[in-house]
Amino acid sequence: MEPTVETKFDSQEERSHTVKIVLVGNSKVGKTTLLEALTGSGIAGRGYSASLEIPIKKENSQRVNIIGRIYDLRSQRYFPYLHSLFYYGAKGGIIVFDVTDRDSFQAISKWLDIIWGHAGNIPILICGNKSDLRQDNQNQIDMEEAVSFAEKLSKKQNFKISYLEISALKSIVAYNSNESSEDSIEDIYPTIDAFRQPFVNWLIEIVKEDESLG
């Protein structure tokens, strides 16, 4: 269970909930670059984590800060005995693959089994990176194939698995399978840049589905 910090300011109560998100995928798919893009800096805490913060104002004047903390597996993959600690308490998982590398795409199922084996069937966001490097060759994964894969997984698991295609290096969102859904819930502020927005929206969906974070 993630730590909850409760603080009071004047007559208004403010609570903070940390939502743990695990970030996985094969080597060299761009996980560290993704964290750098999400933090908006050249160095994302040495590439180990990034935070997405969502302040929500409730009807009873209570403020709830939802902090999505995204952790990169990084060196833990070399120490299997640390895996349980890495995945413990995770509320969601982001699986990154390289759209120009079919091996990394085929490894998604392996990463799904690892995440769900340690953390249960938590929500998953499949993220196809390096869309700016896609070329017309047999090794690449086109958008239709990736979207179809996510849809088949969603039907098999009976809950939605989202697909997001990006260029983390250039901070570009090329495709978002949730574009037609509600982008936010009431009283969410501040403004979030276009690259971070789909990740924040996905985090919002996790919060809405998890009553313990309300």
N, C-alpha and C positions, 0 to 999 in steps of 0.2 A: 504493500500500500504506500502510495507516494505521500511525502510529508505535507501537512497543511499548516500554513502560518496564518494566525488570526490577529489582527491589530485593530484598534479603535482610534478614530480621529474625530474629535468633537462628538456630535450626535450621530455621525454616519459610520456605519460599520464597513470595514474593507477586509475582504478575504482574498488569499492567493492560493490557487491550485496549480500545482505543477503536473503537467501531462507528459509522461515519458514516451518518446517516440524513438524507435530503433531504426538506424539507417544501415542497410546491408547491400551486397552485390559483389560481383567478381572484382578482382584487382584492375585498376586502370580504367574503370568505367566513368570516373569523374565525381566520386562521392565527396572528396575534399573540395573540389571546385564548386560543387553544389552548396556546401556549407558556406564557403566564402561568398557566393552570390546571395545567399539568404541573409548573411550578416552585413553585407554591403562593404566588406573590408577585404584587404589583400590577404590577411592572415586570420583564419577563423578559429581563434583559440588553439593554434597549431593543428587545426583540422579535426578536432575531436568532438565538438558539439556546436550547436547554434540554437538560439531562442527565438520563438515567435510569441509575442505578447498580445493578448486580446482583452482590453478592459470592457466589461459589460455592466451597464447600469440597470438594476432591477427596479420593479415598481415600488418596493418598500424602501427606496433610497439606499439600498445596499449596493456596494460596488464589489464586483468579483473580478479579479485579474486572473485570466487563464494564461498560463505560461507553457507553451509547447516547447519542451526541451528535446532537441533532436541529437541523438548520440550516434557517433560513427563507431562501428565495430573495430576498425583499425587493427592495432597490435593484438587485441584480444583473440583474434582468429588463430594466432599462433599458440594460444594457451587454452585448450579446450576446457580446462577446469574453471575458467572464468566465464564461460558462456552463460551459465545459469544466472550469475550476477548481472551480466550485461542485459539479458532479456527480462529479468525479474521486474514485475510491476509495469511492464510496457502496455500502453493503451492503444498503440498503433505501430505499424511498420511501413517503412518506405524501402522498396526494392528497386535499385537502379541498375539499368543495363545500358550498353552502348549500342545504338541503332546500326552501327557499322560492323558489329561483332556478333555473329550468330551464336557463338558459344556462350556469351554472357546472357543472351536472350533465353537460350535453352536451360540456363542455370536457375531461372526464376523459380521453377517448381521445387528445386532443391532448397532454395532460400525460404520458400513458403513453408516447406516441411520443417525446417529448422526453427523458424519463428513460431509457428503454431505448436510445435513440439515443446517449446520452452514456455511460451506465454499464452497458450490457448488461441482460439480463433479470433484474434483481434483484427480490426480493420486494416486493410492493406492499400497502399497507393503504389502502383507500378509506374516507374518513371523512366522513360526512354530518353537518354541523354545523347548529346553530340549530333543533334538534328542538322546542324550547320555543315556537318562533314558527310552527310549522306550522299552517296553516288549511285549511279545506275550499275550495280553489280550484284551478283548472286548471293554474296555474303550478307548484304544489308537486310534489315527488317523494315518493310514499309509500314506506313501508319495503319493501313487497313488490317494487316496481319496482327499487329500489336493490339489494336482495339478489339479485334475478334477474339484474341486469346483472353483478354481481360473479361470480355462478356461471357465466354464459356466458363471461366473460373467462377464468375458471379453466379451463374445458373447452377453450377455444381455445388457451390457452398451455400446457396440460397441467401446471399447478401451481396451488396454491390462492392466490387473491387474496381477502383477508379484507375484510369490511365491518363498520364500526363506526359506530353512530349516536349522536350526543352533543349536549349543549348545553354548549359550552366555557364560556360565560358563567356558567352555574349549576353547572358541574362535575358534570354528570349523564351517565351512560351509559344511553341508552334502549334500545340493542340491540347485541348482540355476536355475530357469526356464529360465533365460536369458543367460545362459552360451554360447549358440551358436550365440548370437547377438554380434554386435561390442562392444568391451569392453571399448573403449575410442574414443575421438575425437582428432584431430591433436594438437600437441604442449601442451599436458597436462603433467605436471610434478608437484610434485615429485613422487617417487615410493611409492606405498601404499601397506600395508601388505594384505595378502590374505583374512583375515576376513573382513576388512573394504572395500575391493575392490567392492563387489557386491552392497553395499550401495552407494558408490561413483558413480558407473556406473548408478544406478537408478536415482541418483541426476542429473547426466549428461543428461539423457534422458528428465528429467523435464526441464532442462535449454534449451535444443535443441528445445523443443516444445513450450516454452514460449518466444515469441519475445521480451517481455519487459525486459528480462534478458540478451539479447545478447550484 
